[in-house]
Structure formats: structure tokens, C-alpha cells
């Protein structure tokens, strides 16, 4: 991804090559920062309000200053980037409020066409960070590295009692008939903004939504599975631990609905 624009509270737009974080910031020292990633489509941030609301909650949980003005800062960065498609990131650290815009990852549509292959990785719970989107992603990055070592694309976290949780940077879904299942927030998964949008879109499209605590066998018996996230949006899952999963129509249909969401949703 190429960095296209950077905006800093109190400074406005800055050169993308210019440093904006302080070396003694808790974000650098301990990974204690809140952030959000927002999809840009047709030059506008999508689902921005939902992302800002979650950033506020995350900042409060991490005892960071409130991210006042972050929506305006994000729109400023998006306008300066002058790109139809991209990824807007919002950061609240102990010292700095920042919005950046970068190009989308290469090969996104090719990956969607192929579908993602996953491995399962045991996770021992988010604890006090449940529901918080923080920059402490070392565990997720290590899981992705292990997935790539095993010729897969991503990892699916499973709790020590066998409950399916989420992927490294996305929520997991699967379909049986006309019912879509996804782990409930009570399991400690991140309340994905795109997850919420998919839930509403799926309900309006006539699907039954089922949230709960599920085991891997529930997913493996599904008619199809997919993930949801801000950048990848709806991404089909075609294999878990080497077991092939069928492709279905729900993932493509929901991706199409997401692409037609207005900026204000």
C-alpha cells in the first residue's frame, strides 16, 4: 500500500514522509493506541460515523484523550488523497490524533475471486481488551505469519474451549440454507462496523441472522463461509485447515450490497 495523504490535529495536512508520532508516545512504547480503518469508495469514507463511535469507545477504554474532530480530520485526508478507492486510518494515541489515507492492498479482487484459505489458531481471550480496537496486533501478525508458512492466507481464532471467535482482522460468518451465523459479541469478538452493516443488509435481503457461541464443526458443515472487514469487505472462505468449503451466493450478494452503501451509512 502507498501512503497518499496524512492529516494531523493542530497541524492539518502534512507531507506523508514527515514523522507525526513522538518516540515517547505510549503508542510506540507499548502499543497503547486506538485506531480505525475505513474504506474509501468513490472518494468518500464509508460507514465513517460507526468507525468514529467505536474509536471513541476504544480511546476511553485505553484511557486516551477523546478523539475530538477525528471525523473532520479523516474527511480532510480523504479529500487530499484524491483517490476513488483507498483505506482511511484514524489513530488516537496518547499525544497525537492522526488520519492517513493509503491505496488498497494489491490483489484484493484476485483474492476475492479465489477465496481465502484459513488455518485455526487457539486464542486465550481478549480479556479487558474485548471490544477494543487497539494497535496491539502482534498476536494477529504472528498468526498471519503462521498461516502463510502453512500455505494459507489468514488465521481463524478458536478459544481454548473450542468456540469459534474471529479472524485476525475480520469477523467470520457462515450460511446454512437461509440462515447466516456469526459469533456473538459475548464471545469477546470485535464489534466490527462492517459486521454490523452486513447484518443489516442481510436481514433486509431476507436472511435469518443467528448470533451465538459456535464450534468449528458448525462452520465446517455450512453451505458457505466468508469474512467481513472494512478493507476486504466480504471475502469468501474456501478452506479451513485444509478442508475445502463450498462457494455460495450469499457472499457475492452481500459484497454487492456493501458496494452500493451511501457515504452516510
C-alpha atoms as an extended CHARMM CRD file, in Angstrom:
* protein
*
       265  EXT
         1         1  UNK       CA              0.0000000000        0.0000000000        0.0000000000  PROA      1               0.0000000000
         2         2  UNK       CA              1.1750000000        3.5290000000       -0.8070000000  PROA      2               0.0000000000
         3         3  UNK       CA              0.5780000000        6.3630000000        1.6620000000  PROA      3               0.0000000000
         4         4  UNK       CA             -1.3190000000        9.1290000000       -0.1430000000  PROA      4               0.0000000000
         5         5  UNK       CA             -2.2180000000       11.7210000000        2.4850000000  PROA      5               0.0000000000
         6         6  UNK       CA             -1.6900000000       12.4900000000        6.1870000000  PROA      6               0.0000000000
         7         7  UNK       CA             -3.5750000000       14.9590000000        8.3890000000  PROA      7               0.0000000000
         8         8  UNK       CA             -2.6210000000       15.7450000000       11.9980000000  PROA      8               0.0000000000
         9         9  UNK       CA             -4.7780000000       17.5510000000       14.5480000000  PROA      9               0.0000000000
        10        10  UNK       CA             -3.4910000000       21.0770000000       15.0870000000  PROA      10              0.0000000000
        11        11  UNK       CA             -1.2560000000       20.9120000000       12.0100000000  PROA      11              0.0000000000
        12        12  UNK       CA             -3.5480000000       19.9920000000        9.1600000000  PROA      12              0.0000000000
        13        13  UNK       CA             -2.1680000000       18.2290000000        6.1010000000  PROA      13              0.0000000000
        14        14  UNK       CA              1.4870000000       17.2160000000        6.2950000000  PROA      14              0.0000000000
        15        15  UNK       CA              3.9030000000       15.5570000000        3.9030000000  PROA      15              0.0000000000
        16        16  UNK       CA              3.2850000000       11.7720000000        4.0290000000  PROA      16              0.0000000000
        17        17  UNK       CA              7.0230000000       11.2500000000        4.5250000000  PROA      17              0.0000000000
        18        18  UNK       CA              7.1140000000       13.5290000000        7.5960000000  PROA      18              0.0000000000
        19        19  UNK       CA              7.1710000000       11.8940000000       11.0790000000  PROA      19              0.0000000000
        20        20  UNK       CA              3.9950000000       12.5200000000       13.0790000000  PROA      20              0.0000000000
        21        21  UNK       CA              4.3190000000       10.2600000000       16.1630000000  PROA      21              0.0000000000
        22        22  UNK       CA              6.5420000000       11.0130000000       19.1600000000  PROA      22              0.0000000000
        23        23  UNK       CA              9.1160000000        8.4420000000       20.2430000000  PROA      23              0.0000000000
        24        24  UNK       CA              7.9160000000        8.6320000000       23.8760000000  PROA      24              0.0000000000
        25        25  UNK       CA              4.2620000000        8.1220000000       22.9040000000  PROA      25              0.0000000000
        26        26  UNK       CA              2.6030000000        5.1630000000       24.6400000000  PROA      26              0.0000000000
        27        27  UNK       CA              1.5810000000        4.0250000000       21.1450000000  PROA      27              0.0000000000
        28        28  UNK       CA              5.2470000000        3.4660000000       20.3180000000  PROA      28              0.0000000000
        29        29  UNK       CA              6.3860000000        2.2590000000       23.7280000000  PROA      29              0.0000000000
        30        30  UNK       CA              3.5820000000       -0.1960000000       24.4930000000  PROA      30              0.0000000000
        31        31  UNK       CA              1.1920000000       -0.3150000000       21.5300000000  PROA      31              0.0000000000
        32        32  UNK       CA             -1.3910000000        1.6090000000       23.5810000000  PROA      32              0.0000000000
        33        33  UNK       CA             -3.2910000000        3.4050000000       20.8540000000  PROA      33              0.0000000000
        34        34  UNK       CA             -6.7570000000        3.1600000000       19.3520000000  PROA      34              0.0000000000
        35        35  UNK       CA             -7.3200000000        3.0930000000       15.6250000000  PROA      35              0.0000000000
        36        36  UNK       CA             -9.9020000000        2.5080000000       12.9090000000  PROA      36              0.0000000000
        37        37  UNK       CA             -9.6830000000        1.5390000000        9.2610000000  PROA      37              0.0000000000
        38        38  UNK       CA            -12.3560000000        2.9690000000        6.9760000000  PROA      38              0.0000000000
        39        39  UNK       CA            -12.9990000000        2.0160000000        3.3590000000  PROA      39              0.0000000000
        40        40  UNK       CA            -12.9380000000        4.8720000000        0.8370000000  PROA      40              0.0000000000
        41        41  UNK       CA            -15.2100000000        4.3800000000       -2.1590000000  PROA      41              0.0000000000
        42        42  UNK       CA            -15.8760000000        6.9600000000       -4.8640000000  PROA      42              0.0000000000
        43        43  UNK       CA            -13.6490000000        9.3300000000       -2.9320000000  PROA      43              0.0000000000
        44        44  UNK       CA            -15.7120000000        9.1980000000        0.2920000000  PROA      44              0.0000000000
        45        45  UNK       CA            -15.2700000000        7.3330000000        3.6050000000  PROA      45              0.0000000000
        46        46  UNK       CA            -17.9490000000        4.6470000000        4.0180000000  PROA      46              0.0000000000
        47        47  UNK       CA            -19.5420000000        3.9320000000        7.4270000000  PROA      47              0.0000000000
        48        48  UNK       CA            -17.4110000000        6.7080000000        8.9360000000  PROA      48              0.0000000000
        49        49  UNK       CA            -19.8090000000        7.5110000000       11.7730000000  PROA      49              0.0000000000
        50        50  UNK       CA            -19.7750000000        3.9370000000       13.0450000000  PROA      50              0.0000000000
        51        51  UNK       CA            -15.9860000000        3.8380000000       12.9880000000  PROA      51              0.0000000000
        52        52  UNK       CA            -15.7270000000        7.1390000000       14.8650000000  PROA      52              0.0000000000
        53        53  UNK       CA            -18.1410000000        5.8860000000       17.5320000000  PROA      53              0.0000000000
        54        54  UNK       CA            -16.0370000000        2.7670000000       18.0620000000  PROA      54              0.0000000000
        55        55  UNK       CA            -12.8290000000        4.8320000000       18.1630000000  PROA      55              0.0000000000
        56        56  UNK       CA            -14.3430000000        6.9310000000       20.9420000000  PROA      56              0.0000000000
        57        57  UNK       CA            -15.1620000000        3.7940000000       22.9520000000  PROA      57              0.0000000000
        58        58  UNK       CA            -11.7150000000        2.2900000000       22.3630000000  PROA      58              0.0000000000
        59        59  UNK       CA             -9.9500000000        5.5070000000       23.3930000000  PROA      59              0.0000000000
        60        60  UNK       CA            -11.9730000000        5.6350000000       26.5890000000  PROA      60              0.0000000000
        61        61  UNK       CA            -11.1460000000        2.0090000000       27.4280000000  PROA      61              0.0000000000
        62        62  UNK       CA             -7.4350000000        2.6850000000       26.8870000000  PROA      62              0.0000000000
        63        63  UNK       CA             -7.6120000000        5.9260000000       28.9270000000  PROA      63              0.0000000000
        64        64  UNK       CA             -6.5820000000        8.0170000000       25.9360000000  PROA      64              0.0000000000
        65        65  UNK       CA             -7.7360000000       11.5780000000       25.2210000000  PROA      65              0.0000000000
        66        66  UNK       CA            -11.0320000000       11.6960000000       23.3130000000  PROA      66              0.0000000000
        67        67  UNK       CA            -10.5750000000       11.7930000000       19.5140000000  PROA      67              0.0000000000
        68        68  UNK       CA            -12.4210000000       15.1000000000       19.1180000000  PROA      68              0.0000000000
        69        69  UNK       CA            -12.5620000000       16.2700000000       15.4980000000  PROA      69              0.0000000000
        70        70  UNK       CA            -11.3790000000       12.9750000000       14.0280000000  PROA      70              0.0000000000
        71        71  UNK       CA            -14.2440000000       12.7340000000       11.5190000000  PROA      71              0.0000000000
        72        72  UNK       CA            -13.3570000000       16.1220000000       10.0300000000  PROA      72              0.0000000000
        73        73  UNK       CA             -9.6660000000       15.2030000000       10.0280000000  PROA      73              0.0000000000
        74        74  UNK       CA            -10.4690000000       11.9710000000        8.2060000000  PROA      74              0.0000000000
        75        75  UNK       CA            -12.5290000000       13.7370000000        5.5630000000  PROA      75              0.0000000000
        76        76  UNK       CA             -9.7020000000       16.2500000000        5.0900000000  PROA      76              0.0000000000
        77        77  UNK       CA             -7.2150000000       13.4450000000        4.4740000000  PROA      77              0.0000000000
        78        78  UNK       CA             -9.6200000000       11.6350000000        2.1340000000  PROA      78              0.0000000000
        79        79  UNK       CA            -10.1500000000       14.7770000000        0.0650000000  PROA      79              0.0000000000
        80        80  UNK       CA             -6.4050000000       15.4480000000       -0.1340000000  PROA      80              0.0000000000
        81        81  UNK       CA             -5.6670000000       11.8910000000       -1.2700000000  PROA      81              0.0000000000
        82        82  UNK       CA             -7.7360000000       12.4020000000       -4.4370000000  PROA      82              0.0000000000
        83        83  UNK       CA             -8.3840000000        8.6920000000       -4.8530000000  PROA      83              0.0000000000
        84        84  UNK       CA            -11.6210000000        6.8820000000       -5.6750000000  PROA      84              0.0000000000
        85        85  UNK       CA            -10.6360000000        3.7650000000       -3.7000000000  PROA      85              0.0000000000
        86        86  UNK       CA             -8.4600000000        3.5870000000       -0.6160000000  PROA      86              0.0000000000
        87        87  UNK       CA             -8.1100000000        2.9220000000        3.1040000000  PROA      87              0.0000000000
        88        88  UNK       CA             -8.5240000000        5.7300000000        5.6210000000  PROA      88              0.0000000000
        89        89  UNK       CA             -6.9280000000        5.0710000000        9.0170000000  PROA      89              0.0000000000
        90        90  UNK       CA             -7.7170000000        7.0670000000       12.1410000000  PROA      90              0.0000000000
        91        91  UNK       CA             -5.3070000000        6.9900000000       15.1040000000  PROA      91              0.0000000000
        92        92  UNK       CA             -5.7450000000        8.2480000000       18.6600000000  PROA      92              0.0000000000
        93        93  UNK       CA             -2.5320000000        7.9570000000       20.6490000000  PROA      93              0.0000000000
        94        94  UNK       CA             -1.6750000000        9.4960000000       23.9980000000  PROA      94              0.0000000000
        95        95  UNK       CA             -0.1790000000       12.5220000000       22.2470000000  PROA      95              0.0000000000
        96        96  UNK       CA             -1.4320000000       12.6460000000       18.6640000000  PROA      96              0.0000000000
        97        97  UNK       CA             -4.6030000000       12.4640000000       16.5920000000  PROA      97              0.0000000000
        98        98  UNK       CA             -3.8510000000       11.3860000000       13.0200000000  PROA      98              0.0000000000
        99        99  UNK       CA             -5.7040000000       10.4450000000        9.8360000000  PROA      99              0.0000000000
       100       100  UNK       CA             -3.9250000000        8.7400000000        6.9460000000  PROA      100             0.0000000000
       101       101  UNK       CA             -5.0500000000        7.5280000000        3.5360000000  PROA      101             0.0000000000
       102       102  UNK       CA             -3.3230000000        4.7470000000        1.6390000000  PROA      102             0.0000000000
       103       103  UNK       CA             -4.0440000000        2.7930000000       -1.5050000000  PROA      103             0.0000000000
       104       104  UNK       CA             -5.8350000000       -0.5360000000       -1.1820000000  PROA      104             0.0000000000
       105       105  UNK       CA             -3.7290000000       -3.7100000000       -0.8990000000  PROA      105             0.0000000000
       106       106  UNK       CA             -2.6530000000       -5.1890000000       -4.2030000000  PROA      106             0.0000000000
       107       107  UNK       CA             -4.5440000000       -8.2100000000       -5.4760000000  PROA      107             0.0000000000
       108       108  UNK       CA             -7.7030000000       -7.6370000000       -3.4350000000  PROA      108             0.0000000000
       109       109  UNK       CA            -10.1270000000       -8.6010000000       -6.2120000000  PROA      109             0.0000000000
       110       110  UNK       CA             -7.9980000000      -11.5530000000       -7.2640000000  PROA      110             0.0000000000
       111       111  UNK       CA             -8.1220000000      -12.8000000000       -3.6750000000  PROA      111             0.0000000000
       112       112  UNK       CA            -11.8930000000      -12.3390000000       -3.6040000000  PROA      112             0.0000000000
       113       113  UNK       CA            -12.2360000000      -14.3540000000       -6.7990000000  PROA      113             0.0000000000
       114       114  UNK       CA            -10.0330000000      -17.1500000000       -5.4250000000  PROA      114             0.0000000000
       115       115  UNK       CA            -11.3170000000      -17.0630000000       -1.8540000000  PROA      115             0.0000000000
       116       116  UNK       CA             -9.2070000000      -17.2240000000        1.2920000000  PROA      116             0.0000000000
       117       117  UNK       CA             -7.7240000000      -20.3160000000        2.8900000000  PROA      117             0.0000000000
       118       118  UNK       CA             -7.5370000000      -20.2990000000        6.6720000000  PROA      118             0.0000000000
       119       119  UNK       CA             -5.8880000000      -22.2160000000        9.4810000000  PROA      119             0.0000000000
       120       120  UNK       CA             -7.1850000000      -22.3590000000       13.0480000000  PROA      120             0.0000000000
       121       121  UNK       CA             -5.1550000000      -20.8990000000       15.9140000000  PROA      121             0.0000000000
       122       122  UNK       CA             -6.0270000000      -21.2040000000       19.5910000000  PROA      122             0.0000000000
       123       123  UNK       CA             -6.5840000000      -17.8790000000       21.3350000000  PROA      123             0.0000000000
       124       124  UNK       CA             -6.9290000000      -17.4110000000       25.0740000000  PROA      124             0.0000000000
       125       125  UNK       CA             -9.3660000000      -14.4980000000       25.0320000000  PROA      125             0.0000000000
       126       126  UNK       CA             -9.1910000000      -10.7160000000       24.7260000000  PROA      126             0.0000000000
       127       127  UNK       CA             -9.7610000000      -10.1320000000       28.4440000000  PROA      127             0.0000000000
       128       128  UNK       CA            -10.1210000000       -6.4600000000       29.3040000000  PROA      128             0.0000000000
       129       129  UNK       CA             -9.4900000000       -5.5300000000       25.6560000000  PROA      129             0.0000000000
       130       130  UNK       CA            -12.6660000000       -7.2490000000       24.4520000000  PROA      130             0.0000000000
       131       131  UNK       CA            -14.4050000000       -4.9200000000       22.0060000000  PROA      131             0.0000000000
       132       132  UNK       CA            -11.4220000000       -2.5320000000       21.8370000000  PROA      132             0.0000000000
       133       133  UNK       CA             -9.6670000000       -1.8950000000       18.5160000000  PROA      133             0.0000000000
       134       134  UNK       CA             -6.0970000000       -1.2110000000       19.5770000000  PROA      134             0.0000000000
       135       135  UNK       CA             -2.8410000000       -1.1290000000       17.6540000000  PROA      135             0.0000000000
       136       136  UNK       CA             -1.5420000000       -4.1110000000       19.6850000000  PROA      136             0.0000000000
       137       137  UNK       CA             -1.6510000000       -6.5070000000       16.7110000000  PROA      137             0.0000000000
       138       138  UNK       CA              1.4410000000       -8.6030000000       17.4140000000  PROA      138             0.0000000000
       139       139  UNK       CA             -0.6240000000      -11.7390000000       18.0640000000  PROA      139             0.0000000000
       140       140  UNK       CA             -2.6070000000      -11.2960000000       14.8690000000  PROA      140             0.0000000000
       141       141  UNK       CA              0.5210000000      -10.7000000000       12.8020000000  PROA      141             0.0000000000
       142       142  UNK       CA              2.1510000000      -13.8040000000       14.2510000000  PROA      142             0.0000000000
       143       143  UNK       CA             -0.9720000000      -15.8070000000       13.3510000000  PROA      143             0.0000000000
       144       144  UNK       CA             -0.8690000000      -14.4910000000        9.7750000000  PROA      144             0.0000000000
       145       145  UNK       CA              2.8050000000      -15.4210000000        9.5120000000  PROA      145             0.0000000000
       146       146  UNK       CA              1.9640000000      -18.9540000000       10.6790000000  PROA      146             0.0000000000
       147       147  UNK       CA             -0.8850000000      -19.1440000000        8.1540000000  PROA      147             0.0000000000
       148       148  UNK       CA              1.4410000000      -18.1110000000        5.3360000000  PROA      148             0.0000000000
       149       149  UNK       CA              4.0220000000      -20.6620000000        6.4880000000  PROA      149             0.0000000000
       150       150  UNK       CA              1.3090000000      -23.3060000000        6.1040000000  PROA      150             0.0000000000
       151       151  UNK       CA              0.3290000000      -22.0780000000        2.6220000000  PROA      151             0.0000000000
       152       152  UNK       CA             -2.8360000000      -20.2790000000        3.8100000000  PROA      152             0.0000000000
       153       153  UNK       CA             -3.9760000000      -16.6610000000        3.7360000000  PROA      153             0.0000000000
       154       154  UNK       CA             -5.3260000000      -15.9990000000        7.2160000000  PROA      154             0.0000000000
       155       155  UNK       CA             -5.9610000000      -17.4950000000       10.6410000000  PROA      155             0.0000000000
       156       156  UNK       CA             -9.2260000000      -18.1870000000       12.4400000000  PROA      156             0.0000000000
       157       157  UNK       CA             -9.0370000000      -17.8330000000       16.2120000000  PROA      157             0.0000000000
       158       158  UNK       CA            -10.6070000000      -20.5760000000       18.3190000000  PROA      158             0.0000000000
       159       159  UNK       CA            -10.9540000000      -20.2310000000       22.1110000000  PROA      159             0.0000000000
       160       160  UNK       CA             -9.4660000000      -22.8040000000       24.4750000000  PROA      160             0.0000000000
       161       161  UNK       CA            -12.9540000000      -24.3150000000       24.9280000000  PROA      161             0.0000000000
       162       162  UNK       CA            -13.3900000000      -24.7610000000       21.1530000000  PROA      162             0.0000000000
       163       163  UNK       CA            -15.5680000000      -21.7200000000       20.4560000000  PROA      163             0.0000000000
       164       164  UNK       CA            -15.1070000000      -20.0690000000       17.0540000000  PROA      164             0.0000000000
       165       165  UNK       CA            -14.1540000000      -16.3970000000       17.5260000000  PROA      165             0.0000000000
       166       166  UNK       CA            -12.8990000000      -14.2860000000       14.6010000000  PROA      166             0.0000000000
       167       167  UNK       CA            -10.1540000000      -13.9890000000       12.0240000000  PROA      167             0.0000000000
       168       168  UNK       CA             -7.0350000000      -11.9060000000       12.5910000000  PROA      168             0.0000000000
       169       169  UNK       CA             -8.5450000000       -8.7080000000       11.1960000000  PROA      169             0.0000000000
       170       170  UNK       CA            -12.1270000000       -9.6260000000       10.3510000000  PROA      170             0.0000000000
       171       171  UNK       CA            -15.3200000000      -11.2340000000       11.6120000000  PROA      171             0.0000000000
       172       172  UNK       CA            -16.3480000000      -14.7070000000       10.4480000000  PROA      172             0.0000000000
       173       173  UNK       CA            -19.7430000000      -15.7380000000        9.0070000000  PROA      173             0.0000000000
       174       174  UNK       CA            -21.2560000000      -18.8770000000        7.5230000000  PROA      174             0.0000000000
       175       175  UNK       CA            -24.5290000000      -19.8120000000        5.8720000000  PROA      175             0.0000000000
       176       176  UNK       CA            -26.7560000000      -22.8540000000        6.2130000000  PROA      176             0.0000000000
       177       177  UNK       CA            -29.7880000000      -22.5090000000        3.9670000000  PROA      177             0.0000000000
       178       178  UNK       CA            -31.1990000000      -19.0500000000        4.5420000000  PROA      178             0.0000000000
       179       179  UNK       CA            -29.5580000000      -18.6080000000        7.9740000000  PROA      179             0.0000000000
       180       180  UNK       CA            -26.3430000000      -16.6540000000        8.4790000000  PROA      180             0.0000000000
       181       181  UNK       CA            -24.4210000000      -17.3910000000       11.6630000000  PROA      181             0.0000000000
       182       182  UNK       CA            -21.6780000000      -15.3160000000       13.3080000000  PROA      182             0.0000000000
       183       183  UNK       CA            -20.1260000000      -15.4190000000       16.7920000000  PROA      183             0.0000000000
       184       184  UNK       CA            -21.9180000000      -13.1170000000       19.2230000000  PROA      184             0.0000000000
       185       185  UNK       CA            -20.1720000000      -10.1860000000       20.8540000000  PROA      185             0.0000000000
       186       186  UNK       CA            -20.4640000000      -12.0080000000       24.1850000000  PROA      186             0.0000000000
       187       187  UNK       CA            -17.6610000000      -14.3220000000       22.9910000000  PROA      187             0.0000000000
       188       188  UNK       CA            -15.3040000000      -11.3180000000       23.0750000000  PROA      188             0.0000000000
       189       189  UNK       CA            -15.0260000000      -10.7430000000       19.3250000000  PROA      189             0.0000000000
       190       190  UNK       CA            -14.5570000000       -7.2320000000       17.9950000000  PROA      190             0.0000000000
       191       191  UNK       CA            -17.8600000000       -5.4870000000       17.1810000000  PROA      191             0.0000000000
       192       192  UNK       CA            -16.9310000000       -4.9310000000       13.5450000000  PROA      192             0.0000000000
       193       193  UNK       CA            -18.5160000000       -1.9050000000       11.8990000000  PROA      193             0.0000000000
       194       194  UNK       CA            -18.6870000000       -3.8170000000        8.6220000000  PROA      194             0.0000000000
       195       195  UNK       CA            -20.1070000000       -6.7630000000       10.5990000000  PROA      195             0.0000000000
       196       196  UNK       CA            -22.9630000000       -4.5210000000       11.7090000000  PROA      196             0.0000000000
       197       197  UNK       CA            -23.5510000000       -3.2740000000        8.1730000000  PROA      197             0.0000000000
       198       198  UNK       CA            -23.5860000000       -6.8350000000        6.7870000000  PROA      198             0.0000000000
       199       199  UNK       CA            -26.0460000000       -7.8360000000        9.4820000000  PROA      199             0.0000000000
       200       200  UNK       CA            -28.4920000000       -5.1000000000        8.4780000000  PROA      200             0.0000000000
       201       201  UNK       CA            -28.0600000000       -5.7350000000        4.7640000000  PROA      201             0.0000000000
       202       202  UNK       CA            -28.5030000000       -9.4910000000        5.1860000000  PROA      202             0.0000000000
       203       203  UNK       CA            -31.6510000000       -9.0220000000        7.2620000000  PROA      203             0.0000000000
       204       204  UNK       CA            -33.1210000000       -6.6760000000        4.6510000000  PROA      204             0.0000000000
       205       205  UNK       CA            -32.2530000000       -9.2430000000        1.9510000000  PROA      205             0.0000000000
       206       206  UNK       CA            -34.3130000000      -11.8940000000        3.7460000000  PROA      206             0.0000000000
       207       207  UNK       CA            -31.6530000000      -13.8790000000        5.5930000000  PROA      207             0.0000000000
       208       208  UNK       CA            -32.1510000000      -15.0410000000        9.1590000000  PROA      208             0.0000000000
       209       209  UNK       CA            -29.3080000000      -13.9240000000       11.4450000000  PROA      209             0.0000000000
       210       210  UNK       CA            -28.1010000000      -16.1860000000       14.2280000000  PROA      210             0.0000000000
       211       211  UNK       CA            -25.5430000000      -14.9730000000       16.7790000000  PROA      211             0.0000000000
       212       212  UNK       CA            -24.1520000000      -17.2810000000       19.4260000000  PROA      212             0.0000000000
       213       213  UNK       CA            -21.3020000000      -19.4520000000       20.6380000000  PROA      213             0.0000000000
       214       214  UNK       CA            -20.4240000000      -21.9900000000       17.9450000000  PROA      214             0.0000000000
       215       215  UNK       CA            -17.8240000000      -24.7060000000       17.4710000000  PROA      215             0.0000000000
       216       216  UNK       CA            -15.7070000000      -25.3420000000       14.3960000000  PROA      216             0.0000000000
       217       217  UNK       CA            -17.8950000000      -28.2360000000       13.2890000000  PROA      217             0.0000000000
       218       218  UNK       CA            -20.7730000000      -25.7790000000       12.8070000000  PROA      218             0.0000000000
       219       219  UNK       CA            -18.7130000000      -23.7460000000       10.3600000000  PROA      219             0.0000000000
       220       220  UNK       CA            -17.3190000000      -26.7700000000        8.5190000000  PROA      220             0.0000000000
       221       221  UNK       CA            -20.8420000000      -28.0770000000        7.8930000000  PROA      221             0.0000000000
       222       222  UNK       CA            -22.0020000000      -24.8050000000        6.2990000000  PROA      222             0.0000000000
       223       223  UNK       CA            -23.0920000000      -24.1650000000        2.7250000000  PROA      223             0.0000000000
       224       224  UNK       CA            -20.5600000000      -21.3410000000        2.5110000000  PROA      224             0.0000000000
       225       225  UNK       CA            -18.4290000000      -19.1350000000        4.7490000000  PROA      225             0.0000000000
       226       226  UNK       CA            -16.9920000000      -15.6390000000        4.4790000000  PROA      226             0.0000000000
       227       227  UNK       CA            -15.3340000000      -12.8780000000        6.4690000000  PROA      227             0.0000000000
       228       228  UNK       CA            -16.2730000000       -9.2110000000        6.8060000000  PROA      228             0.0000000000
       229       229  UNK       CA            -13.9190000000       -6.2810000000        7.3560000000  PROA      229             0.0000000000
       230       230  UNK       CA            -13.5140000000       -2.6520000000        6.3570000000  PROA      230             0.0000000000
       231       231  UNK       CA            -10.8680000000       -3.0880000000        3.6480000000  PROA      231             0.0000000000
       232       232  UNK       CA            -11.5050000000       -6.5920000000        2.3200000000  PROA      232             0.0000000000
       233       233  UNK       CA            -15.2630000000       -6.2260000000        2.9460000000  PROA      233             0.0000000000
       234       234  UNK       CA            -16.9720000000       -9.5790000000        2.2410000000  PROA      234             0.0000000000
       235       235  UNK       CA            -14.3700000000      -12.2240000000        1.4060000000  PROA      235             0.0000000000
       236       236  UNK       CA            -15.3000000000      -15.8730000000        0.6930000000  PROA      236             0.0000000000
       237       237  UNK       CA            -13.5810000000      -18.5600000000        2.7580000000  PROA      237             0.0000000000
       238       238  UNK       CA            -12.7900000000      -21.6340000000        0.6680000000  PROA      238             0.0000000000
       239       239  UNK       CA            -10.8080000000      -23.7970000000        3.1070000000  PROA      239             0.0000000000
       240       240  UNK       CA            -10.1400000000      -24.1900000000        6.8340000000  PROA      240             0.0000000000
       241       241  UNK       CA             -7.2200000000      -26.3530000000        7.9870000000  PROA      241             0.0000000000
       242       242  UNK       CA             -7.0620000000      -27.8990000000        4.5280000000  PROA      242             0.0000000000
       243       243  UNK       CA            -10.7530000000      -28.8210000000        4.4390000000  PROA      243             0.0000000000
       244       244  UNK       CA            -12.4920000000      -27.3610000000        1.3980000000  PROA      244             0.0000000000
       245       245  UNK       CA            -15.6470000000      -25.3070000000        1.9090000000  PROA      245             0.0000000000
       246       246  UNK       CA            -18.2470000000      -24.7830000000       -0.8370000000  PROA      246             0.0000000000
       247       247  UNK       CA            -18.7420000000      -21.4400000000       -2.5410000000  PROA      247             0.0000000000
       248       248  UNK       CA            -22.1930000000      -19.8790000000       -2.3380000000  PROA      248             0.0000000000
       249       249  UNK       CA            -24.2110000000      -16.8950000000       -3.4940000000  PROA      249             0.0000000000
       250       250  UNK       CA            -24.5620000000      -15.0000000000       -0.2000000000  PROA      250             0.0000000000
       251       251  UNK       CA            -21.0150000000      -13.6400000000       -0.0770000000  PROA      251             0.0000000000
       252       252  UNK       CA            -21.1760000000      -12.1610000000       -3.5670000000  PROA      252             0.0000000000
       253       253  UNK       CA            -24.6670000000      -10.7640000000       -2.9780000000  PROA      253             0.0000000000
       254       254  UNK       CA            -23.6760000000       -9.0710000000        0.2850000000  PROA      254             0.0000000000
       255       255  UNK       CA            -20.4930000000       -7.6840000000       -1.2730000000  PROA      255             0.0000000000
       256       256  UNK       CA            -22.6170000000       -6.1140000000       -3.9940000000  PROA      256             0.0000000000
       257       257  UNK       CA            -24.9170000000       -4.5530000000       -1.3970000000  PROA      257             0.0000000000
       258       258  UNK       CA            -21.9460000000       -3.1690000000        0.5350000000  PROA      258             0.0000000000
       259       259  UNK       CA            -20.5760000000       -1.5590000000       -2.6030000000  PROA      259             0.0000000000
       260       260  UNK       CA            -23.8290000000        0.3520000000       -3.0130000000  PROA      260             0.0000000000
       261       261  UNK       CA            -23.8710000000        1.7430000000        0.5320000000  PROA      261             0.0000000000
       262       262  UNK       CA            -24.0240000000        5.5470000000        0.6040000000  PROA      262             0.0000000000
       263       263  UNK       CA            -21.3320000000        7.5190000000        2.4010000000  PROA      263             0.0000000000
       264       264  UNK       CA            -23.6840000000        8.3950000000        5.2410000000  PROA      264             0.0000000000
       265       265  UNK       CA            -24.4740000000        4.7820000000        6.2920000000  PROA      265             0.0000000000
